[in-house]
Structure formats: C-alpha cells, structure tokens
Amino acid sequence: MSALDRPVLGQRIELQGNPVGVKLTARTGTVIRADEWEGYYIVRLDSPAYYLHPNGEVEALFELREAADNFSPVTDQR
C-alpha cells in the first residue's frame, strides 16, 4: 500500500509478514482507526494473535498497531 492509497476506516486488510514475538492465528483484519504515530493504524484481527512474553507468559491480542506498508487491502474474492 503506497502513501497515495491510505487505508480507510473499516477497510479489510491482510498483514504482510509477522510481528516479532507474536503468533498470528489469522493474517486478516479490519482497520479501526489511525494511530497517534503518523503512518500507523490500529487493526482489529479476525482472530486473536498471541504475544509470547520473555517470562513465558502468553497474552492474547485482539488488535495490533501496524504501519501502512505492513499490510495490503483484501480484494473481494466473489
């Protein structure tokens, strides 16, 4: 996704790559808002991801902060 194609709220996306220390159970989600950091967005995942803390604790994550260049729009597959 380029700077000319900024994501819009409610847009369906697919994550590119995998965040460090996070196990994704789905690569898709929905843009719910722009983040306070320029170029970043809060994405609500279709199913939870799991963050693996260094102490072994596992935390369920339902939303991630992602840079716009780390995801792409999901096109209608009909």
Buried (B, 14 or more C-beta within 10 A) or exposed (E): BEEEEEBEEEBBBEBEEEBEEBEBEEBBBBBEEBBEEEEBBBBEBBEBBEBEEEEEEEEEBEBBEBBBEBBBBBEEEE
